[in-house]
Amino acid sequence: MKVNGPSRTTATYEPRGTLKSEDARTTTSAERVRISGQAQALADARAPESVDSQKVARLRESFEKGTFKIDLDRIADAMLREET
């Protein structure tokens, strides 16, 4: 696949995830990325919680029996809280 960007250089995308370009610079040192404590806290807060197998069993049973009720007001409130 050829990519022509604003600088009019031609780059070739290699399937292994490497990008070769006519004007690419080569470096010998490894690049490091540091994540701030605040960014790490945000990532941890959004990480999936462990599965509560008892709750899953209760939900599955209520679905199968047809007794599961959807509380639209509770869902809307949770969505609004997520936005703020």
mmCIF file of the N, C-alpha and C atoms, coordinates in Angstrom:
data_MODEL
# 
_entry.id   MODEL 
# 
loop_
_atom_site.group_PDB 
_atom_site.id 
_atom_site.type_symbol 
_atom_site.label_atom_id 
_atom_site.label_alt_id 
_atom_site.label_comp_id 
_atom_site.label_asym_id 
_atom_site.label_entity_id 
_atom_site.label_seq_id 
_atom_site.pdbx_PDB_ins_code 
_atom_site.Cartn_x 
_atom_site.Cartn_y 
_atom_site.Cartn_z 
_atom_site.occupancy 
_atom_site.B_iso_or_equiv 
_atom_site.pdbx_formal_charge 
_atom_site.auth_seq_id 
_atom_site.auth_comp_id 
_atom_site.auth_asym_id 
_atom_site.auth_atom_id 
_atom_site.pdbx_PDB_model_num 
ATOM 1   N N  . MET A 1 1  ? 0.840   -1.168  0.000  1.00 0.00 ? 1  MET A N  1 
ATOM 2   C CA . MET A 1 1  ? 0.000   0.000   0.000  1.00 0.00 ? 1  MET A CA 1 
ATOM 3   C C  . MET A 1 1  ? 0.887   1.232   0.000  1.00 0.00 ? 1  MET A C  1 
ATOM 4   N N  . LYS A 1 2  ? 0.643   2.156   -0.879 1.00 0.00 ? 2  LYS A N  1 
ATOM 5   C CA . LYS A 1 2  ? 1.396   3.404   -0.960 1.00 0.00 ? 2  LYS A CA 1 
ATOM 6   C C  . LYS A 1 2  ? 0.636   4.497   -0.228 1.00 0.00 ? 2  LYS A C  1 
ATOM 7   N N  . VAL A 1 3  ? 1.360   5.327   0.503  1.00 0.00 ? 3  VAL A N  1 
ATOM 8   C CA . VAL A 1 3  ? 0.767   6.438   1.232  1.00 0.00 ? 3  VAL A CA 1 
ATOM 9   C C  . VAL A 1 3  ? 1.465   7.712   0.782  1.00 0.00 ? 3  VAL A C  1 
ATOM 10  N N  . ASN A 1 4  ? 0.716   8.651   0.274  1.00 0.00 ? 4  ASN A N  1 
ATOM 11  C CA . ASN A 1 4  ? 1.273   9.949   -0.115 1.00 0.00 ? 4  ASN A CA 1 
ATOM 12  C C  . ASN A 1 4  ? 0.701   11.000  0.813  1.00 0.00 ? 4  ASN A C  1 
ATOM 13  N N  . GLY A 1 5  ? 1.528   11.517  1.680  1.00 0.00 ? 5  GLY A N  1 
ATOM 14  C CA . GLY A 1 5  ? 1.088   12.495  2.655  1.00 0.00 ? 5  GLY A CA 1 
ATOM 15  C C  . GLY A 1 5  ? 1.294   13.909  2.165  1.00 0.00 ? 5  GLY A C  1 
ATOM 16  N N  . PRO A 1 6  ? 1.060   14.885  3.025  1.00 0.00 ? 6  PRO A N  1 
ATOM 17  C CA . PRO A 1 6  ? 1.196   16.283  2.640  1.00 0.00 ? 6  PRO A CA 1 
ATOM 18  C C  . PRO A 1 6  ? 2.610   16.642  2.193  1.00 0.00 ? 6  PRO A C  1 
ATOM 19  N N  . SER A 1 7  ? 3.629   15.916  2.672  1.00 0.00 ? 7  SER A N  1 
ATOM 20  C CA . SER A 1 7  ? 5.002   16.237  2.293  1.00 0.00 ? 7  SER A CA 1 
ATOM 21  C C  . SER A 1 7  ? 5.385   15.605  0.960  1.00 0.00 ? 7  SER A C  1 
ATOM 22  N N  . ARG A 1 8  ? 4.454   14.911  0.337  1.00 0.00 ? 8  ARG A N  1 
ATOM 23  C CA . ARG A 1 8  ? 4.644   14.285  -0.960 1.00 0.00 ? 8  ARG A CA 1 
ATOM 24  C C  . ARG A 1 8  ? 5.708   13.183  -0.972 1.00 0.00 ? 8  ARG A C  1 
ATOM 25  N N  . THR A 1 9  ? 6.004   12.636  0.212  1.00 0.00 ? 9  THR A N  1 
ATOM 26  C CA . THR A 1 9  ? 6.917   11.500  0.249  1.00 0.00 ? 9  THR A CA 1 
ATOM 27  C C  . THR A 1 9  ? 6.107   10.230  0.125  1.00 0.00 ? 9  THR A C  1 
ATOM 28  N N  . THR A 1 10 ? 6.706   9.228   -0.396 1.00 0.00 ? 10 THR A N  1 
ATOM 29  C CA . THR A 1 10 ? 6.021   7.960   -0.573 1.00 0.00 ? 10 THR A CA 1 
ATOM 30  C C  . THR A 1 10 ? 6.477   7.005   0.518  1.00 0.00 ? 10 THR A C  1 
ATOM 31  N N  . ALA A 1 11 ? 5.532   6.443   1.225  1.00 0.00 ? 11 ALA A N  1 
ATOM 32  C CA . ALA A 1 11 ? 5.836   5.475   2.277  1.00 0.00 ? 11 ALA A CA 1 
ATOM 33  C C  . ALA A 1 11 ? 5.186   4.160   1.917  1.00 0.00 ? 11 ALA A C  1 
ATOM 34  N N  . THR A 1 12 ? 5.829   3.082   2.272  1.00 0.00 ? 12 THR A N  1 
ATOM 35  C CA . THR A 1 12 ? 5.296   1.757   2.010  1.00 0.00 ? 12 THR A CA 1 
ATOM 36  C C  . THR A 1 12 ? 4.980   1.092   3.335  1.00 0.00 ? 12 THR A C  1 
ATOM 37  N N  . TYR A 1 13 ? 3.765   0.601   3.459  1.00 0.00 ? 13 TYR A N  1 
ATOM 38  C CA . TYR A 1 13 ? 3.359   -0.091  4.679  1.00 0.00 ? 13 TYR A CA 1 
ATOM 39  C C  . TYR A 1 13 ? 3.715   -1.550  4.555  1.00 0.00 ? 13 TYR A C  1 
ATOM 40  N N  . GLU A 1 14 ? 4.464   -2.046  5.512  1.00 0.00 ? 14 GLU A N  1 
ATOM 41  C CA . GLU A 1 14 ? 4.821   -3.462  5.552  1.00 0.00 ? 14 GLU A CA 1 
ATOM 42  C C  . GLU A 1 14 ? 3.886   -4.169  6.519  1.00 0.00 ? 14 GLU A C  1 
ATOM 43  N N  . PRO A 1 15 ? 3.392   -5.354  6.197  1.00 0.00 ? 15 PRO A N  1 
ATOM 44  C CA . PRO A 1 15 ? 2.431   -6.061  7.044  1.00 0.00 ? 15 PRO A CA 1 
ATOM 45  C C  . PRO A 1 15 ? 2.902   -6.312  8.477  1.00 0.00 ? 15 PRO A C  1 
ATOM 46  N N  . ARG A 1 16 ? 4.207   -6.347  8.693  1.00 0.00 ? 16 ARG A N  1 
ATOM 47  C CA . ARG A 1 16 ? 4.706   -6.623  10.033 1.00 0.00 ? 16 ARG A CA 1 
ATOM 48  C C  . ARG A 1 16 ? 4.589   -5.418  10.956 1.00 0.00 ? 16 ARG A C  1 
ATOM 49  N N  . GLY A 1 17 ? 3.996   -4.320  10.496 1.00 0.00 ? 17 GLY A N  1 
ATOM 50  C CA . GLY A 1 17 ? 3.811   -3.159  11.341 1.00 0.00 ? 17 GLY A CA 1 
ATOM 51  C C  . GLY A 1 17 ? 4.931   -2.143  11.236 1.00 0.00 ? 17 GLY A C  1 
ATOM 52  N N  . THR A 1 18 ? 5.881   -2.353  10.331 1.00 0.00 ? 18 THR A N  1 
ATOM 53  C CA . THR A 1 18 ? 6.955   -1.378  10.171 1.00 0.00 ? 18 THR A CA 1 
ATOM 54  C C  . THR A 1 18 ? 6.591   -0.431  9.043  1.00 0.00 ? 18 THR A C  1 
ATOM 55  N N  . LEU A 1 19 ? 7.056   0.784   9.142  1.00 0.00 ? 19 LEU A N  1 
ATOM 56  C CA . LEU A 1 19 ? 6.784   1.782   8.119  1.00 0.00 ? 19 LEU A CA 1 
ATOM 57  C C  . LEU A 1 19 ? 8.112   2.216   7.534  1.00 0.00 ? 19 LEU A C  1 
ATOM 58  N N  . LYS A 1 20 ? 8.246   2.047   6.242  1.00 0.00 ? 20 LYS A N  1 
ATOM 59  C CA . LYS A 1 20 ? 9.469   2.456   5.573  1.00 0.00 ? 20 LYS A CA 1 
ATOM 60  C C  . LYS A 1 20 ? 9.159   3.699   4.765  1.00 0.00 ? 20 LYS A C  1 
ATOM 61  N N  . SER A 1 21 ? 10.004  4.696   4.886  1.00 0.00 ? 21 SER A N  1 
ATOM 62  C CA . SER A 1 21 ? 9.788   5.952   4.189  1.00 0.00 ? 21 SER A CA 1 
ATOM 63  C C  . SER A 1 21 ? 11.099  6.427   3.598  1.00 0.00 ? 21 SER A C  1 
ATOM 64  N N  . GLU A 1 22 ? 10.995  7.207   2.548  1.00 0.00 ? 22 GLU A N  1 
ATOM 65  C CA . GLU A 1 22 ? 12.190  7.735   1.908  1.00 0.00 ? 22 GLU A CA 1 
ATOM 66  C C  . GLU A 1 22 ? 12.975  8.630   2.850  1.00 0.00 ? 22 GLU A C  1 
ATOM 67  N N  . ASP A 1 23 ? 12.270  9.390   3.680  1.00 0.00 ? 23 ASP A N  1 
ATOM 68  C CA . ASP A 1 23 ? 12.955  10.329  4.560  1.00 0.00 ? 23 ASP A CA 1 
ATOM 69  C C  . ASP A 1 23 ? 12.915  9.898   6.029  1.00 0.00 ? 23 ASP A C  1 
ATOM 70  N N  . ALA A 1 24 ? 12.727  8.611   6.282  1.00 0.00 ? 24 ALA A N  1 
ATOM 71  C CA . ALA A 1 24 ? 12.655  8.111   7.655  1.00 0.00 ? 24 ALA A CA 1 
ATOM 72  C C  . ALA A 1 24 ? 14.038  8.162   8.296  1.00 0.00 ? 24 ALA A C  1 
ATOM 73  N N  . ARG A 1 25 ? 14.054  8.515   9.574  1.00 0.00 ? 25 ARG A N  1 
ATOM 74  C CA . ARG A 1 25 ? 15.305  8.546   10.322 1.00 0.00 ? 25 ARG A CA 1 
ATOM 75  C C  . ARG A 1 25 ? 15.464  7.238   11.065 1.00 0.00 ? 25 ARG A C  1 
ATOM 76  N N  . THR A 1 26 ? 16.669  6.768   11.152 1.00 0.00 ? 26 THR A N  1 
ATOM 77  C CA . THR A 1 26 ? 16.920  5.545   11.903 1.00 0.00 ? 26 THR A CA 1 
ATOM 78  C C  . THR A 1 26 ? 17.508  5.919   13.251 1.00 0.00 ? 26 THR A C  1 
ATOM 79  N N  . THR A 1 27 ? 17.102  5.220   14.270 1.00 0.00 ? 27 THR A N  1 
ATOM 80  C CA . THR A 1 27 ? 17.633  5.460   15.610 1.00 0.00 ? 27 THR A CA 1 
ATOM 81  C C  . THR A 1 27 ? 18.155  4.155   16.155 1.00 0.00 ? 27 THR A C  1 
ATOM 82  N N  . THR A 1 28 ? 19.145  4.258   17.001 1.00 0.00 ? 28 THR A N  1 
ATOM 83  C CA . THR A 1 28 ? 19.717  3.054   17.597 1.00 0.00 ? 28 THR A CA 1 
ATOM 84  C C  . THR A 1 28 ? 19.257  2.852   19.026 1.00 0.00 ? 28 THR A C  1 
ATOM 85  N N  . SER A 1 29 ? 18.705  3.871   19.649 1.00 0.00 ? 29 SER A N  1 
ATOM 86  C CA . SER A 1 29 ? 18.252  3.733   21.033 1.00 0.00 ? 29 SER A CA 1 
ATOM 87  C C  . SER A 1 29 ? 16.765  3.417   21.071 1.00 0.00 ? 29 SER A C  1 
ATOM 88  N N  . ALA A 1 30 ? 16.364  2.714   22.097 1.00 0.00 ? 30 ALA A N  1 
ATOM 89  C CA . ALA A 1 30 ? 14.957  2.367   22.277 1.00 0.00 ? 30 ALA A CA 1 
ATOM 90  C C  . ALA A 1 30 ? 14.213  3.576   22.816 1.00 0.00 ? 30 ALA A C  1 
ATOM 91  N N  . GLU A 1 31 ? 13.000  3.767   22.350 1.00 0.00 ? 31 GLU A N  1 
ATOM 92  C CA . GLU A 1 31 ? 12.180  4.860   22.844 1.00 0.00 ? 31 GLU A CA 1 
ATOM 93  C C  . GLU A 1 31 ? 11.371  4.374   24.028 1.00 0.00 ? 31 GLU A C  1 
ATOM 94  N N  . ARG A 1 32 ? 11.200  5.247   25.012 1.00 0.00 ? 32 ARG A N  1 
ATOM 95  C CA . ARG A 1 32 ? 10.430  4.895   26.201 1.00 0.00 ? 32 ARG A CA 1 
ATOM 96  C C  . ARG A 1 32 ? 9.237   5.825   26.324 1.00 0.00 ? 32 ARG A C  1 
ATOM 97  N N  . VAL A 1 33 ? 8.150   5.276   26.797 1.00 0.00 ? 33 VAL A N  1 
ATOM 98  C CA . VAL A 1 33 ? 6.942   6.056   27.044 1.00 0.00 ? 33 VAL A CA 1 
ATOM 99  C C  . VAL A 1 33 ? 6.651   5.975   28.527 1.00 0.00 ? 33 VAL A C  1 
ATOM 100 N N  . ARG A 1 34 ? 6.428   7.131   29.138 1.00 0.00 ? 34 ARG A N  1 
ATOM 101 C CA . ARG A 1 34 ? 6.093   7.169   30.558 1.00 0.00 ? 34 ARG A CA 1 
ATOM 102 C C  . ARG A 1 34 ? 4.654   7.645   30.692 1.00 0.00 ? 34 ARG A C  1 
ATOM 103 N N  . ILE A 1 35 ? 3.901   6.963   31.516 1.00 0.00 ? 35 ILE A N  1 
ATOM 104 C CA . ILE A 1 35 ? 2.500   7.307   31.754 1.00 0.00 ? 35 ILE A CA 1 
ATOM 105 C C  . ILE A 1 35 ? 2.415   8.007   33.100 1.00 0.00 ? 35 ILE A C  1 
ATOM 106 N N  . SER A 1 36 ? 1.736   9.131   33.130 1.00 0.00 ? 36 SER A N  1 
ATOM 107 C CA . SER A 1 36 ? 1.601   9.882   34.385 1.00 0.00 ? 36 SER A CA 1 
ATOM 108 C C  . SER A 1 36 ? 0.758   9.093   35.379 1.00 0.00 ? 36 SER A C  1 
ATOM 109 N N  . GLY A 1 37 ? 0.891   9.443   36.627 1.00 0.00 ? 37 GLY A N  1 
ATOM 110 C CA . GLY A 1 37 ? 0.105   8.788   37.672 1.00 0.00 ? 37 GLY A CA 1 
ATOM 111 C C  . GLY A 1 37 ? -1.386  8.985   37.459 1.00 0.00 ? 37 GLY A C  1 
ATOM 112 N N  . GLN A 1 38 ? -1.764  10.168  36.979 1.00 0.00 ? 38 GLN A N  1 
ATOM 113 C CA . GLN A 1 38 ? -3.171  10.460  36.725 1.00 0.00 ? 38 GLN A CA 1 
ATOM 114 C C  . GLN A 1 38 ? -3.693  9.594   35.580 1.00 0.00 ? 38 GLN A C  1 
ATOM 115 N N  . ALA A 1 39 ? -2.899  9.427   34.530 1.00 0.00 ? 39 ALA A N  1 
ATOM 116 C CA . ALA A 1 39 ? -3.313  8.577   33.407 1.00 0.00 ? 39 ALA A CA 1 
ATOM 117 C C  . ALA A 1 39 ? -3.426  7.124   33.847 1.00 0.00 ? 39 ALA A C  1 
ATOM 118 N N  . GLN A 1 40 ? -2.509  6.676   34.693 1.00 0.00 ? 40 GLN A N  1 
ATOM 119 C CA . GLN A 1 40 ? -2.569  5.299   35.190 1.00 0.00 ? 40 GLN A CA 1 
ATOM 120 C C  . GLN A 1 40 ? -3.799  5.090   36.060 1.00 0.00 ? 40 GLN A C  1 
ATOM 121 N N  . ALA A 1 41 ? -4.143  6.083   36.889 1.00 0.00 ? 41 ALA A N  1 
ATOM 122 C CA . ALA A 1 41 ? -5.336  5.985   37.742 1.00 0.00 ? 41 ALA A CA 1 
ATOM 123 C C  . ALA A 1 41 ? -6.591  5.913   36.885 1.00 0.00 ? 41 ALA A C  1 
ATOM 124 N N  . LEU A 1 42 ? -6.629  6.691   35.807 1.00 0.00 ? 42 LEU A N  1 
ATOM 125 C CA . LEU A 1 42 ? -7.775  6.655   34.904 1.00 0.00 ? 42 LEU A CA 1 
ATOM 126 C C  . LEU A 1 42 ? -7.884  5.293   34.224 1.00 0.00 ? 42 LEU A C  1 
ATOM 127 N N  . ALA A 1 43 ? -6.762  4.754   33.791 1.00 0.00 ? 43 ALA A N  1 
ATOM 128 C CA . ALA A 1 43 ? -6.774  3.428   33.157 1.00 0.00 ? 43 ALA A CA 1 
ATOM 129 C C  . ALA A 1 43 ? -7.240  2.361   34.148 1.00 0.00 ? 43 ALA A C  1 
ATOM 130 N N  . ASP A 1 44 ? -6.778  2.463   35.387 1.00 0.00 ? 44 ASP A N  1 
ATOM 131 C CA . ASP A 1 44 ? -7.199  1.494   36.411 1.00 0.00 ? 44 ASP A CA 1 
ATOM 132 C C  . ASP A 1 44 ? -8.686  1.609   36.700 1.00 0.00 ? 44 ASP A C  1 
ATOM 133 N N  . ALA A 1 45 ? -9.207  2.846   36.723 1.00 0.00 ? 45 ALA A N  1 
ATOM 134 C CA . ALA A 1 45 ? -10.627 3.063   37.015 1.00 0.00 ? 45 ALA A CA 1 
ATOM 135 C C  . ALA A 1 45 ? -11.508 2.502   35.912 1.00 0.00 ? 45 ALA A C  1 
ATOM 136 N N  . ARG A 1 46 ? -11.017 2.525   34.687 1.00 0.00 ? 46 ARG A N  1 
ATOM 137 C CA . ARG A 1 46 ? -11.805 2.025   33.564 1.00 0.00 ? 46 ARG A CA 1 
ATOM 138 C C  . ARG A 1 46 ? -11.556 0.551   33.267 1.00 0.00 ? 46 ARG A C  1 
ATOM 139 N N  . ALA A 1 47 ? -10.665 -0.070  34.003 1.00 0.00 ? 47 ALA A N  1 
ATOM 140 C CA . ALA A 1 47 ? -10.358 -1.487  33.795 1.00 0.00 ? 47 ALA A CA 1 
ATOM 141 C C  . ALA A 1 47 ? -11.574 -2.324  34.177 1.00 0.00 ? 47 ALA A C  1 
ATOM 142 N N  . PRO A 1 48 ? -11.775 -3.407  33.467 1.00 0.00 ? 48 PRO A N  1 
ATOM 143 C CA . PRO A 1 48 ? -12.931 -4.254  33.790 1.00 0.00 ? 48 PRO A CA 1 
ATOM 144 C C  . PRO A 1 48 ? -12.799 -4.862  35.185 1.00 0.00 ? 48 PRO A C  1 
ATOM 145 N N  . GLU A 1 49 ? -13.924 -4.948  35.849 1.00 0.00 ? 49 GLU A N  1 
ATOM 146 C CA . GLU A 1 49 ? -13.952 -5.538  37.181 1.00 0.00 ? 49 GLU A CA 1 
ATOM 147 C C  . GLU A 1 49 ? -14.011 -7.060  37.059 1.00 0.00 ? 49 GLU A C  1 
ATOM 148 N N  . SER A 1 50 ? -13.731 -7.733  38.154 1.00 0.00 ? 50 SER A N  1 
ATOM 149 C CA . SER A 1 50 ? -13.811 -9.190  38.127 1.00 0.00 ? 50 SER A CA 1 
ATOM 150 C C  . SER A 1 50 ? -15.274 -9.618  37.989 1.00 0.00 ? 50 SER A C  1 
ATOM 151 N N  . VAL A 1 51 ? -15.478 -10.780 37.440 1.00 0.00 ? 51 VAL A N  1 
ATOM 152 C CA . VAL A 1 51 ? -16.823 -11.285 37.170 1.00 0.00 ? 51 VAL A CA 1 
ATOM 153 C C  . VAL A 1 51 ? -17.436 -11.838 38.455 1.00 0.00 ? 51 VAL A C  1 
ATOM 154 N N  . ASP A 1 52 ? -18.637 -11.392 38.767 1.00 0.00 ? 52 ASP A N  1 
ATOM 155 C CA . ASP A 1 52 ? -19.386 -11.888 39.919 1.00 0.00 ? 52 ASP A CA 1 
ATOM 156 C C  . ASP A 1 52 ? -20.262 -13.036 39.404 1.00 0.00 ? 52 ASP A C  1 
ATOM 157 N N  . SER A 1 53 ? -19.771 -14.249 39.548 1.00 0.00 ? 53 SER A N  1 
ATOM 158 C CA . SER A 1 53 ? -20.467 -15.402 38.970 1.00 0.00 ? 53 SER A CA 1 
ATOM 159 C C  . SER A 1 53 ? -21.859 -15.609 39.569 1.00 0.00 ? 53 SER A C  1 
ATOM 160 N N  . GLN A 1 54 ? -22.048 -15.263 40.829 1.00 0.00 ? 54 GLN A N  1 
ATOM 161 C CA . GLN A 1 54 ? -23.378 -15.408 41.433 1.00 0.00 ? 54 GLN A CA 1 
ATOM 162 C C  . GLN A 1 54 ? -24.364 -14.425 40.801 1.00 0.00 ? 54 GLN A C  1 
ATOM 163 N N  . LYS A 1 55 ? -23.904 -13.204 40.558 1.00 0.00 ? 55 LYS A N  1 
ATOM 164 C CA . LYS A 1 55 ? -24.769 -12.207 39.923 1.00 0.00 ? 55 LYS A CA 1 
ATOM 165 C C  . LYS A 1 55 ? -25.104 -12.632 38.493 1.00 0.00 ? 55 LYS A C  1 
ATOM 166 N N  . VAL A 1 56 ? -24.135 -13.161 37.790 1.00 0.00 ? 56 VAL A N  1 
ATOM 167 C CA . VAL A 1 56 ? -24.370 -13.644 36.427 1.00 0.00 ? 56 VAL A CA 1 
ATOM 168 C C  . VAL A 1 56 ? -25.407 -14.762 36.439 1.00 0.00 ? 56 VAL A C  1 
ATOM 169 N N  . ALA A 1 57 ? -25.309 -15.664 37.404 1.00 0.00 ? 57 ALA A N  1 
ATOM 170 C CA . ALA A 1 57 ? -26.271 -16.765 37.507 1.00 0.00 ? 57 ALA A CA 1 
ATOM 171 C C  . ALA A 1 57 ? -27.680 -16.238 37.782 1.00 0.00 ? 57 ALA A C  1 
ATOM 172 N N  . ARG A 1 58 ? -27.788 -15.236 38.680 1.00 0.00 ? 58 ARG A N  1 
ATOM 173 C CA . ARG A 1 58 ? -29.105 -14.652 38.971 1.00 0.00 ? 58 ARG A CA 1 
ATOM 174 C C  . ARG A 1 58 ? -29.696 -13.975 37.739 1.00 0.00 ? 58 ARG A C  1 
ATOM 175 N N  . LEU A 1 59 ? -28.859 -13.235 37.018 1.00 0.00 ? 59 LEU A N  1 
ATOM 176 C CA . LEU A 1 59 ? -29.345 -12.569 35.800 1.00 0.00 ? 59 LEU A CA 1 
ATOM 177 C C  . LEU A 1 59 ? -29.779 -13.579 34.746 1.00 0.00 ? 59 LEU A C  1 
ATOM 178 N N  . ARG A 1 60 ? -28.966 -14.608 34.566 1.00 0.00 ? 60 ARG A N  1 
ATOM 179 C CA . ARG A 1 60 ? -29.310 -15.646 33.576 1.00 0.00 ? 60 ARG A CA 1 
ATOM 180 C C  . ARG A 1 60 ? -30.643 -16.301 33.922 1.00 0.00 ? 60 ARG A C  1 
ATOM 181 N N  . GLU A 1 61 ? -30.844 -16.588 35.191 1.00 0.00 ? 61 GLU A N  1 
ATOM 182 C CA . GLU A 1 61 ? -32.089 -17.220 35.624 1.00 0.00 ? 61 GLU A CA 1 
ATOM 183 C C  . GLU A 1 61 ? -33.285 -16.300 35.363 1.00 0.00 ? 61 GLU A C  1 
ATOM 184 N N  . SER A 1 62 ? -33.122 -14.990 35.665 1.00 0.00 ? 62 SER A N  1 
ATOM 185 C CA . SER A 1 62 ? -34.236 -14.069 35.443 1.00 0.00 ? 62 SER A CA 1 
ATOM 186 C C  . SER A 1 62 ? -34.516 -13.886 33.947 1.00 0.00 ? 62 SER A C  1 
ATOM 187 N N  . PHE A 1 63 ? -33.480 -13.919 33.110 1.00 0.00 ? 63 PHE A N  1 
ATOM 188 C CA . PHE A 1 63 ? -33.696 -13.860 31.656 1.00 0.00 ? 63 PHE A CA 1 
ATOM 189 C C  . PHE A 1 63 ? -34.485 -15.071 31.190 1.00 0.00 ? 63 PHE A C  1 
ATOM 190 N N  . GLU A 1 64 ? -34.054 -16.245 31.650 1.00 0.00 ? 64 GLU A N  1 
ATOM 191 C CA . GLU A 1 64 ? -34.698 -17.484 31.218 1.00 0.00 ? 64 GLU A CA 1 
ATOM 192 C C  . GLU A 1 64 ? -36.151 -17.561 31.691 1.00 0.00 ? 64 GLU A C  1 
ATOM 193 N N  . LYS A 1 65 ? -36.439 -17.062 32.880 1.00 0.00 ? 65 LYS A N  1 
ATOM 194 C CA . LYS A 1 65 ? -37.803 -17.088 33.411 1.00 0.00 ? 65 LYS A CA 1 
ATOM 195 C C  . LYS A 1 65 ? -38.670 -15.968 32.822 1.00 0.00 ? 65 LYS A C  1 
ATOM 196 N N  . GLY A 1 66 ? -38.021 -14.964 32.222 1.00 0.00 ? 66 GLY A N  1 
ATOM 197 C CA . GLY A 1 66 ? -38.771 -13.840 31.673 1.00 0.00 ? 66 GLY A CA 1 
ATOM 198 C C  . GLY A 1 66 ? -39.153 -12.818 32.716 1.00 0.00 ? 66 GLY A C  1 
ATOM 199 N N  . THR A 1 67 ? -38.471 -12.837 33.853 1.00 0.00 ? 67 THR A N  1 
ATOM 200 C CA . THR A 1 67 ? -38.799 -11.916 34.938 1.00 0.00 ? 67 THR A CA 1 
ATOM 201 C C  . THR A 1 67 ? -37.836 -10.731 35.029 1.00 0.00 ? 67 THR A C  1 
ATOM 202 N N  . PHE A 1 68 ? -36.854 -10.649 34.145 1.00 0.00 ? 68 PHE A N  1 
ATOM 203 C CA . PHE A 1 68 ? -35.888 -9.559  34.163 1.00 0.00 ? 68 PHE A CA 1 
ATOM 204 C C  . PHE A 1 68 ? -36.562 -8.262  33.741 1.00 0.00 ? 68 PHE A C  1 
ATOM 205 N N  . LYS A 1 69 ? -36.445 -7.241  34.558 1.00 0.00 ? 69 LYS A N  1 
ATOM 206 C CA . LYS A 1 69 ? -37.049 -5.938  34.275 1.00 0.00 ? 69 LYS A CA 1 
ATOM 207 C C  . LYS A 1 69 ? -35.936 -4.922  34.012 1.00 0.00 ? 69 LYS A C  1 
ATOM 208 N N  . ILE A 1 70 ? -36.107 -4.138  32.975 1.00 0.00 ? 70 ILE A N  1 
ATOM 209 C CA . ILE A 1 70 ? -35.140 -3.107  32.634 1.00 0.00 ? 70 ILE A CA 1 
ATOM 210 C C  . ILE A 1 70 ? -35.603 -1.794  33.248 1.00 0.00 ? 70 ILE A C  1 
ATOM 211 N N  . ASP A 1 71 ? -34.760 -1.199  34.082 1.00 0.00 ? 71 ASP A N  1 
ATOM 212 C CA . ASP A 1 71 ? -35.066 0.072   34.743 1.00 0.00 ? 71 ASP A CA 1 
ATOM 213 C C  . ASP A 1 71 ? -34.441 1.193   33.910 1.00 0.00 ? 71 ASP A C  1 
ATOM 214 N N  . LEU A 1 72 ? -35.225 1.760   33.008 1.00 0.00 ? 72 LEU A N  1 
ATOM 215 C CA . LEU A 1 72 ? -34.721 2.780   32.088 1.00 0.00 ? 72 LEU A CA 1 
ATOM 216 C C  . LEU A 1 72 ? -34.245 4.033   32.813 1.00 0.00 ? 72 LEU A C  1 
ATOM 217 N N  . ASP A 1 73 ? -34.910 4.413   33.889 1.00 0.00 ? 73 ASP A N  1 
ATOM 218 C CA . ASP A 1 73 ? -34.488 5.593   34.651 1.00 0.00 ? 73 ASP A CA 1 
ATOM 219 C C  . ASP A 1 73 ? -33.107 5.376   35.271 1.00 0.00 ? 73 ASP A C  1 
ATOM 220 N N  . ARG A 1 74 ? -32.875 4.193   35.794 1.00 0.00 ? 74 ARG A N  1 
ATOM 221 C CA . ARG A 1 74 ? -31.576 3.885   36.401 1.00 0.00 ? 74 ARG A CA 1 
ATOM 222 C C  . ARG A 1 74 ? -30.473 3.901   35.342 1.00 0.00 ? 74 ARG A C  1 
ATOM 223 N N  . ILE A 1 75 ? -30.760 3.367   34.173 1.00 0.00 ? 75 ILE A N  1 
ATOM 224 C CA . ILE A 1 75 ? -29.779 3.365   33.074 1.00 0.00 ? 75 ILE A CA 1 
ATOM 225 C C  . ILE A 1 75 ? -29.475 4.790   32.632 1.00 0.00 ? 75 ILE A C  1 
ATOM 226 N N  . ALA A 1 76 ? -30.513 5.604   32.480 1.00 0.00 ? 76 ALA A N  1 
ATOM 227 C CA . ALA A 1 76 ? -30.315 7.000   32.069 1.00 0.00 ? 76 ALA A CA 1 
ATOM 228 C C  . ALA A 1 76 ? -29.496 7.761   33.104 1.00 0.00 ? 76 ALA A C  1 
ATOM 229 N N  . ASP A 1 77 ? -29.783 7.555   34.385 1.00 0.00 ? 77 ASP A N  1 
ATOM 230 C CA . ASP A 1 77 ? -29.019 8.223   35.439 1.00 0.00 ? 77 ASP A CA 1 
ATOM 231 C C  . ASP A 1 77 ? -27.551 7.815   35.386 1.00 0.00 ? 77 ASP A C  1 
ATOM 232 N N  . ALA A 1 78 ? -27.284 6.532   35.191 1.00 0.00 ? 78 ALA A N  1 
ATOM 233 C CA . ALA A 1 78 ? -25.905 6.055   35.120 1.00 0.00 ? 78 ALA A CA 1 
ATOM 234 C C  . ALA A 1 78 ? -25.181 6.644   33.917 1.00 0.00 ? 78 ALA A C  1 
ATOM 235 N N  . MET A 1 79 ? -25.880 6.769   32.801 1.00 0.00 ? 79 MET A N  1 
ATOM 236 C CA . MET A 1 79 ? -25.263 7.357   31.598 1.00 0.00 ? 79 MET A CA 1 
ATOM 237 C C  . MET A 1 79 ? -24.926 8.827   31.838 1.00 0.00 ? 79 MET A C  1 
ATOM 238 N N  . LEU A 1 80 ? -25.811 9.538   32.510 1.00 0.00 ? 80 LEU A N  1 
ATOM 239 C CA . LEU A 1 80 ? -25.552 10.956  32.800 1.00 0.00 ? 80 LEU A CA 1 
ATOM 240 C C  . LEU A 1 80 ? -24.395 11.114  33.772 1.00 0.00 ? 80 LEU A C  1 
ATOM 241 N N  . ARG A 1 81 ? -24.309 10.240  34.764 1.00 0.00 ? 81 ARG A N  1 
ATOM 242 C CA . ARG A 1 81 ? -23.195 10.303  35.707 1.00 0.00 ? 81 ARG A CA 1 
ATOM 243 C C  . ARG A 1 81 ? -21.874 10.028  34.985 1.00 0.00 ? 81 ARG A C  1 
ATOM 244 N N  . GLU A 1 82 ? -21.873 9.132   34.035 1.00 0.00 ? 82 GLU A N  1 
ATOM 245 C CA . GLU A 1 82 ? -20.665 8.779   33.285 1.00 0.00 ? 82 GLU A CA 1 
ATOM 246 C C  . GLU A 1 82 ? -20.153 9.973   32.479 1.00 0.00 ? 82 GLU A C  1 
ATOM 247 N N  . GLU A 1 83 ? -21.055 10.815  31.993 1.00 0.00 ? 83 GLU A N  1 
ATOM 248 C CA . GLU A 1 83 ? -20.683 11.968  31.172 1.00 0.00 ? 83 GLU A CA 1 
ATOM 249 C C  . GLU A 1 83 ? -20.066 13.089  31.987 1.00 0.00 ? 83 GLU A C  1 
ATOM 250 N N  . THR A 1 84 ? -20.305 13.132  33.285 1.00 0.00 ? 84 THR A N  1 
ATOM 251 C CA . THR A 1 84 ? -19.785 14.236  34.092 1.00 0.00 ? 84 THR A CA 1 
ATOM 252 C C  . THR A 1 84 ? -18.529 13.887  34.809 1.00 0.00 ? 84 THR A C  1 
# 
